[in-house]
Amino acid sequence: MFVDCVPYHWTEELIKMLFESYGKVRSTRTKKPAIISENSEFLIQNHMSSVTQIAYVDFVDPAHAEAARIDLNGKKFDMKALRISYFEGGQK
């Protein structure tokens, strides 16, 4: 699954814990925006609610992935709504 608008400060462990409440997770991976200047670092430190990352979550059972998608897609955390979809080659 592709998860967009994940709060910047969330760790892979926290993401895995959230999604494992729906079933066994095979793996998780995150990608945070690159810090390319001092201004970017300022933005991240002082405006955390506007900075997000993306995550990839791979469930063992596709039914558990669908349950997580249905329940968490659009749910707000830190004033941002998660956007969940299936990534290329994943569950349809």
Beta strands, then each sheet from edge to edge (+ up, - down):
strand 1: 2-7
strand 2: 25-31
strand 3: 52-59
strand 4: 76-77
strand 5: 80-81
strand 6: 83-85
sheet 1: 2+ 3- 1+ 6-
sheet 2: 4+ 5-
end
